[in-house]
Amino acid sequence: MKGFKCRFCETALVHRVVDLGMSPLCESYLEERQLDRMEPFYPLHVWVCHECFLVQLNEYVRAEEIFTEYAYFSSYSSSWLKHAEDYVAMISERLGLGEQSFVVELASNDGYLLQYFVKRGIPCLGVEPAQNVAKAAEERGVPTEVSFFDEAKGRELSARKADLILGNNVLAQVPDLNTFVAGIPHVLKPTGTVTIEFPHLLRLFDENQFDTIYHEHFCYFSLIAAETIFARHGMTVFDVEELWTHGGSLRIYARHTSDDTRPVSARVLELRAREEAAGYRHVETYAHFEERVRETKRKLLELLINIKRDGKRIAGYGAPGKGNTLLNYCGIRGDFLDFTVDRNPYKQGRYLPGTHVPISEPERIDREKPDYIFILPWNFKDEILAQLAHAREWGARFIIPIPEPTVV
């Protein structure tokens, strides 16, 4: 793409991974008065750098415009809350955190995670750019600073060093990776620990998770790429865990490179070797993804067309960002989905971006008893299938779109 350079190493990007067409911002849920207005769509094209192997999008909209007022509140998923609580228990024990410690979370959202440090009496601070979401955190008793995190902010916060800095699902949402990662060492104690979670590129490719690609996520990481980025800014990835979240994520553990008290673990060496064996240091590997994505689109549309020709009704469950990529790429609008529902009150009464499918409260499914329920946040399918088990009483079946369209 002419003029588009890698956001980490500034190499010119010439190798495309996948073209998902034109798509609106996935969290730009519409009010009814906006339905007759022009709606901006942007190219959703994914590229890979042949030098550092960072997978990325171009930045069409500034991050400040996306995240100043944000529709995503983490606390509406019970399984995500359990994940956060389990992490706090684990990391508190692993690092021996207590009343004398200090924890900083980058992009702390509505305090869904830091609330568990507060309950343990462990001092903490959230840094969150979206004012509406940060307000919810403060109401939960979580100290929160409304700001984007970058190197300048890291210097500003450096007076009080942190034992732990964490960031869950924020690295992908940072347009300027270098200034973000460069800010972390300023706040971190000499023996402190950083944990960062992000969807794993290997799982995205292996399990066809193309709907996790949207404009709000600027980058998609392998361990290979993440190690390179942190090393440039004086940090070493010394441990890694593979997680279930978001269809398969990594939690990397990093430290100051000068802190040699924790050697690089066997888990890092094994995963790095696995990525290398799978070809993630060769751009040819990245070229095979696009045709599988196109075939999934064809299969999903065939399934939905046959269901509608049988005169059946389909309702959606959830209004996640990934669902908006899926629906817009596949051209699934009100002619297939009558409505969708979501537990987040902020989204209820609004419409999905691009497709304009109305979003209702979850109880609407019980009232209207659709024949099929299309699970858009498929990464939470087990939780949702349990919540909607009673729908089987009226014969409802469930559509799982990823990795391949399936009816259960």
C-alpha positions as CSV (number, residue, x, y, z in Angstrom):
1,M,0.0,0.0,0.0
2,K,1.6,3.2,-1.1
3,G,2.9,5.4,1.7
4,F,1.8,3.0,4.5
5,K,4.8,2.0,6.7
6,C,5.0,-0.4,9.6
7,R,3.9,1.3,12.8
8,F,6.8,-0.4,14.7
9,C,9.9,-0.4,12.4
10,E,8.7,1.9,9.6
11,T,9.4,-0.6,6.8
12,A,7.2,0.0,3.7
13,L,4.3,-2.5,3.8
14,V,3.7,-4.5,0.6
15,H,2.4,-7.8,1.7
16,R,-1.4,-8.1,2.2
17,V,-2.9,-10.6,4.6
18,V,-6.6,-10.2,3.9
19,D,-9.0,-7.7,2.5
20,L,-12.3,-7.5,4.5
21,G,-13.8,-4.8,2.3
22,M,-15.2,-1.5,3.7
23,S,-16.4,-1.4,7.2
24,P,-17.6,1.2,9.8
25,L,-16.0,1.6,13.2
26,C,-17.1,-1.4,15.1
27,E,-18.1,0.3,18.3
28,S,-20.0,3.2,16.7
29,Y,-23.5,2.1,17.6
30,L,-26.2,4.3,16.1
31,E,-29.2,6.0,17.6
32,E,-32.4,6.0,15.6
33,R,-32.0,9.6,14.5
34,Q,-28.7,8.7,12.9
35,L,-30.0,6.0,10.6
36,D,-30.8,8.4,7.7
37,R,-27.4,10.1,7.9
38,M,-24.2,9.3,6.0
39,E,-22.2,6.7,7.8
40,P,-18.4,6.5,7.3
41,F,-16.9,3.3,6.1
42,Y,-13.1,2.7,5.9
43,P,-11.0,0.0,4.2
44,L,-10.4,-3.0,6.4
45,H,-7.2,-4.3,4.8
46,V,-4.6,-6.2,6.8
47,W,-0.9,-6.1,6.1
48,V,2.2,-7.8,7.4
49,C,5.7,-6.3,7.8
50,H,8.4,-8.5,6.2
51,E,11.0,-7.2,8.6
52,C,9.4,-7.5,12.1
53,F,6.3,-9.6,11.1
54,L,3.9,-7.3,12.8
55,V,0.4,-7.7,11.3
56,Q,-1.4,-4.4,11.2
57,L,-4.0,-2.0,9.7
58,N,-3.7,1.5,8.5
59,E,-5.0,4.2,10.9
60,Y,-7.9,5.9,9.2
61,V,-9.4,7.4,12.4
62,R,-7.4,8.8,15.3
63,A,-7.5,6.8,18.5
64,E,-8.7,9.8,20.4
65,E,-11.8,9.8,18.2
66,I,-12.5,6.1,18.9
67,F,-11.8,5.8,22.6
68,T,-12.9,9.2,24.1
69,E,-16.5,7.9,24.4
70,Y,-16.6,4.1,24.3
71,A,-19.3,1.5,24.2
72,Y,-17.4,-1.4,25.5
73,F,-17.8,-2.2,29.2
74,S,-15.9,-5.3,30.4
75,S,-18.1,-6.0,33.4
76,Y,-21.1,-7.3,31.4
77,S,-19.4,-10.7,30.8
78,S,-19.4,-13.0,33.9
79,S,-16.7,-15.2,32.4
80,W,-14.5,-12.2,31.7
81,L,-15.0,-11.1,35.3
82,K,-14.0,-14.5,36.5
83,H,-10.9,-14.4,34.3
84,A,-10.0,-11.1,35.9
85,E,-10.5,-12.3,39.5
86,D,-8.5,-15.4,38.8
87,Y,-5.7,-13.3,37.4
88,V,-5.6,-11.0,40.4
89,A,-5.5,-14.0,42.8
90,M,-2.7,-15.7,40.8
91,I,-0.5,-12.7,40.2
92,S,-0.9,-11.4,43.8
93,E,0.5,-14.8,45.1
94,R,3.1,-15.1,42.4
95,L,4.6,-11.6,43.1
96,G,3.8,-11.5,46.8
97,L,1.7,-8.3,46.4
98,G,0.3,-6.6,49.5
99,E,-0.5,-3.3,51.1
100,Q,3.0,-1.9,50.3
101,S,2.8,-2.8,46.6
102,F,1.5,-0.7,43.8
103,V,-0.3,-1.9,40.6
104,V,-1.0,0.1,37.5
105,E,-3.4,-1.0,34.7
106,L,-3.2,0.5,31.3
107,A,-6.6,0.9,29.6
108,S,-8.4,-0.2,32.8
109,N,-11.9,0.1,31.3
110,D,-14.7,0.2,33.9
111,G,-12.5,-1.1,36.8
112,Y,-13.6,-4.7,36.1
113,L,-10.1,-6.0,37.1
114,L,-8.6,-3.5,39.5
115,Q,-11.7,-3.9,41.7
116,Y,-10.2,-7.2,42.9
117,F,-7.0,-5.5,43.9
118,V,-9.0,-2.9,45.8
119,K,-10.8,-5.7,47.6
120,R,-7.4,-7.1,48.6
121,G,-6.2,-3.8,49.9
122,I,-3.5,-3.5,47.3
123,P,-3.0,0.1,46.1
124,C,-3.6,0.5,42.4
125,L,-4.3,3.0,39.7
126,G,-6.1,2.7,36.4
127,V,-5.2,4.7,33.3
128,E,-8.2,4.8,30.9
129,P,-8.8,7.2,28.0
130,A,-12.6,6.8,27.7
131,Q,-14.2,9.3,30.2
132,N,-17.6,7.5,30.3
133,V,-15.9,4.2,31.1
134,A,-13.5,5.7,33.6
135,K,-16.4,7.2,35.5
136,A,-17.9,3.7,36.0
137,A,-14.6,2.6,37.5
138,E,-14.4,5.5,39.9
139,E,-18.0,4.7,41.0
140,R,-16.7,1.1,41.7
141,G,-14.0,2.6,44.0
142,V,-11.1,2.2,41.5
143,P,-8.8,5.2,41.3
144,T,-8.6,6.1,37.6
145,E,-6.8,8.7,35.6
146,V,-8.5,9.7,32.4
147,S,-5.7,9.7,29.9
148,F,-4.0,7.8,27.0
149,F,-0.8,6.1,28.1
150,D,2.4,7.0,26.2
151,E,6.0,7.8,27.1
152,A,5.1,11.3,28.3
153,K,2.4,9.9,30.6
154,G,4.9,7.2,31.8
155,R,7.4,10.0,32.7
156,E,4.6,11.9,34.5
157,L,3.6,8.8,36.6
158,S,7.2,7.8,37.3
159,A,7.4,9.3,40.8
160,R,5.7,6.2,42.1
161,K,7.1,3.0,40.7
162,A,4.9,0.0,40.2
163,D,5.5,-3.6,41.3
164,L,3.1,-4.7,38.5
165,I,2.0,-3.0,35.3
166,L,-0.7,-4.8,33.4
167,G,-2.6,-4.3,30.1
168,N,-5.3,-6.6,29.0
169,N,-6.4,-6.2,25.3
170,V,-4.9,-2.8,25.0
171,L,-1.7,-3.4,22.9
172,A,-3.7,-4.1,19.8
173,Q,-5.5,-0.8,20.2
174,V,-2.4,1.4,20.3
175,P,-1.6,3.2,17.0
176,D,1.9,4.3,18.2
177,L,3.3,1.1,19.7
178,N,6.7,2.6,20.3
179,T,5.6,5.5,22.5
180,F,3.2,3.2,24.4
181,V,5.7,0.5,25.2
182,A,8.5,3.1,25.8
183,G,6.4,4.6,28.6
184,I,6.3,1.3,30.6
185,P,9.9,1.2,31.9
186,H,9.5,4.7,33.4
187,V,6.8,3.5,35.8
188,L,8.2,0.0,36.5
189,K,10.3,-0.8,39.5
190,P,13.8,-2.1,38.7
191,T,12.5,-5.6,39.8
192,G,8.9,-5.0,38.6
193,T,6.8,-7.2,36.3
194,V,4.7,-6.4,33.3
195,T,1.9,-8.6,32.1
196,I,0.2,-7.9,28.7
197,E,-2.6,-10.0,27.2
198,F,-3.5,-9.9,23.5
199,P,-5.2,-12.2,21.0
200,H,-2.6,-14.6,19.6
201,L,-2.0,-14.3,15.9
202,L,-1.3,-18.0,15.6
203,R,-4.8,-18.8,17.0
204,L,-6.4,-16.1,14.8
205,F,-5.0,-17.8,11.7
206,D,-5.4,-21.5,12.8
207,E,-9.0,-21.0,13.8
208,N,-10.1,-18.5,11.1
209,Q,-10.9,-15.7,13.6
210,F,-11.1,-13.0,10.9
211,D,-13.9,-11.2,12.8
212,T,-11.5,-10.2,15.5
213,I,-10.0,-7.8,12.9
214,Y,-11.5,-4.3,13.1
215,H,-10.3,-0.7,12.9
216,E,-10.1,-0.3,16.7
217,H,-7.4,-3.0,16.7
218,F,-4.5,-1.6,14.9
219,C,-2.1,-4.6,15.4
220,Y,-2.2,-8.4,15.7
221,F,0.7,-10.1,17.5
222,S,2.7,-13.3,17.4
223,L,5.1,-13.9,20.3
224,I,7.9,-13.3,17.8
225,A,6.6,-9.8,17.0
226,A,5.9,-9.0,20.7
227,E,9.4,-10.0,21.8
228,T,11.0,-7.7,19.2
229,I,8.9,-4.7,20.2
230,F,9.6,-5.1,24.0
231,A,13.3,-5.7,23.4
232,R,13.7,-2.4,21.5
233,H,12.4,-0.6,24.7
234,G,14.7,-2.3,27.2
235,M,12.4,-5.2,28.3
236,T,12.7,-8.9,28.0
237,V,9.7,-11.3,27.7
238,F,10.7,-14.0,30.3
239,D,7.5,-16.0,30.5
240,V,4.2,-16.6,28.6
241,E,0.9,-18.3,29.1
242,E,-1.6,-19.4,26.5
243,L,-5.2,-18.4,27.5
244,W,-8.7,-19.2,26.4
245,T,-9.8,-15.6,26.2
246,H,-10.9,-14.0,22.8
247,G,-10.6,-17.3,21.1
248,G,-7.0,-17.8,22.2
249,S,-4.7,-15.2,23.7
250,L,-1.2,-14.8,25.1
251,R,-0.3,-13.4,28.5
252,I,3.4,-12.3,28.3
253,Y,5.5,-11.5,31.3
254,A,8.2,-8.9,30.8
255,R,10.9,-7.3,33.0
256,H,13.6,-4.8,32.6
257,T,16.3,-6.5,30.5
258,S,18.8,-5.3,33.2
259,D,17.0,-7.5,35.8
260,D,18.6,-10.8,35.2
261,T,17.0,-12.5,38.3
262,R,14.3,-14.2,36.1
263,P,15.7,-16.2,33.2
264,V,13.6,-16.7,30.0
265,S,11.3,-19.7,30.7
266,A,11.0,-22.9,28.7
267,R,7.4,-21.8,27.8
268,V,8.8,-18.8,25.9
269,L,11.4,-21.0,24.1
270,E,8.8,-23.6,23.2
271,L,6.2,-21.2,21.8
272,R,8.8,-19.2,19.9
273,A,10.0,-22.5,18.3
274,R,6.4,-23.5,17.5
275,E,5.7,-20.1,15.7
276,E,9.0,-20.4,13.8
277,A,8.1,-24.0,12.7
278,A,4.7,-22.8,11.6
279,G,6.4,-20.2,9.3
280,Y,5.7,-17.0,11.2
281,R,9.1,-15.6,10.1
282,H,8.2,-16.0,6.4
283,V,5.7,-13.7,4.7
284,E,4.5,-16.5,2.5
285,T,2.7,-18.0,5.6
286,Y,0.5,-14.9,5.9
287,A,-0.7,-15.1,2.3
288,H,-2.8,-18.3,2.9
289,F,-5.4,-16.8,5.2
290,E,-7.5,-14.8,2.8
291,E,-9.0,-17.6,0.7
292,R,-10.2,-19.4,3.9
293,V,-11.9,-16.3,5.0
294,R,-13.7,-15.9,1.7
295,E,-14.9,-19.6,1.8
296,T,-16.3,-19.1,5.4
297,K,-18.3,-16.1,4.1
298,R,-19.8,-18.3,1.3
299,K,-20.7,-21.1,3.7
300,L,-22.3,-18.8,6.2
301,L,-24.4,-17.0,3.6
302,E,-25.5,-20.4,2.2
303,L,-26.6,-21.5,5.7
304,L,-28.5,-18.3,6.4
305,I,-30.2,-18.2,2.9
306,N,-31.4,-21.8,3.4
307,I,-32.8,-21.0,6.8
308,K,-34.7,-17.9,5.6
309,R,-36.1,-19.8,2.6
310,D,-37.6,-22.3,5.1
311,G,-39.4,-19.3,6.6
312,K,-37.5,-19.4,9.9
313,R,-36.7,-16.4,12.1
314,I,-33.1,-15.6,13.2
315,A,-32.2,-13.4,16.1
316,G,-28.7,-12.4,17.1
317,Y,-27.2,-12.7,20.6
318,G,-24.6,-10.0,21.5
319,A,-23.4,-6.8,19.8
320,P,-19.6,-7.2,20.0
321,G,-17.1,-5.4,17.8
322,K,-16.2,-8.7,16.2
323,G,-19.8,-9.3,15.2
324,N,-19.8,-6.0,13.3
325,T,-16.8,-7.1,11.3
326,L,-18.5,-10.4,10.5
327,L,-21.9,-8.9,9.5
328,N,-20.5,-6.1,7.4
329,Y,-18.0,-8.3,5.6
330,C,-20.6,-11.0,4.8
331,G,-23.4,-8.5,4.0
332,I,-25.7,-9.8,6.8
333,R,-28.3,-7.2,7.6
334,G,-32.0,-7.1,8.5
335,D,-32.9,-9.4,5.7
336,F,-31.3,-12.2,7.7
337,L,-31.2,-11.0,11.4
338,D,-34.5,-9.6,12.8
339,F,-32.7,-8.1,15.8
340,T,-29.9,-8.8,18.2
341,V,-29.8,-8.5,22.0
342,D,-27.1,-7.4,24.4
343,R,-26.7,-7.2,28.2
344,N,-25.0,-3.8,28.0
345,P,-27.7,-1.1,28.5
346,Y,-25.5,1.4,26.6
347,K,-26.1,-0.6,23.4
348,Q,-29.8,-1.3,23.9
349,G,-32.1,0.8,21.8
350,R,-29.3,1.5,19.3
351,Y,-28.4,-0.1,16.0
352,L,-25.4,-2.0,14.8
353,P,-23.0,0.1,12.7
354,G,-23.3,-0.5,9.0
355,T,-26.0,-3.2,9.1
356,H,-28.5,-1.2,11.2
357,V,-29.7,-4.3,13.0
358,P,-31.6,-3.1,16.1
359,I,-30.2,-4.0,19.5
360,S,-32.7,-5.0,22.3
361,E,-32.5,-6.2,25.8
362,P,-31.9,-10.0,26.2
363,E,-35.5,-10.7,27.4
364,R,-36.7,-10.0,23.8
365,I,-35.5,-13.5,22.8
366,D,-37.8,-15.1,25.3
367,R,-40.7,-13.0,24.2
368,E,-40.3,-13.6,20.4
369,K,-38.9,-17.1,20.5
370,P,-36.9,-17.1,17.3
371,D,-36.1,-20.4,15.5
372,Y,-32.4,-19.7,15.4
373,I,-30.1,-17.7,17.6
374,F,-26.9,-16.4,16.0
375,I,-24.2,-16.1,18.6
376,L,-22.0,-13.2,17.6
377,P,-19.5,-13.3,20.5
378,W,-18.7,-16.9,19.7
379,N,-15.7,-16.7,22.1
380,F,-18.3,-16.8,24.9
381,K,-20.4,-19.5,23.3
382,D,-20.3,-21.8,26.3
383,E,-21.5,-19.1,28.7
384,I,-24.2,-18.0,26.2
385,L,-25.4,-21.5,25.5
386,A,-25.8,-22.1,29.2
387,Q,-27.7,-18.8,29.6
388,L,-30.0,-19.7,26.8
389,A,-30.4,-23.4,27.5
390,H,-34.2,-22.8,28.1
391,A,-34.5,-21.7,24.4
392,R,-34.3,-25.3,23.4
393,E,-37.7,-25.8,25.0
394,W,-39.3,-24.0,22.0
395,G,-37.0,-25.7,19.5
396,A,-34.4,-23.0,19.0
397,R,-31.1,-23.9,17.5
398,F,-27.9,-21.9,17.7
399,I,-25.6,-20.7,14.9
400,I,-21.8,-20.5,15.7
401,P,-20.1,-18.7,12.8
402,I,-16.4,-19.3,13.7
403,P,-14.1,-21.2,12.9
404,E,-16.7,-22.7,10.4
405,P,-20.4,-22.0,10.3
406,T,-22.1,-24.6,12.6
407,V,-25.6,-25.2,13.9
408,V,-26.0,-26.7,17.4
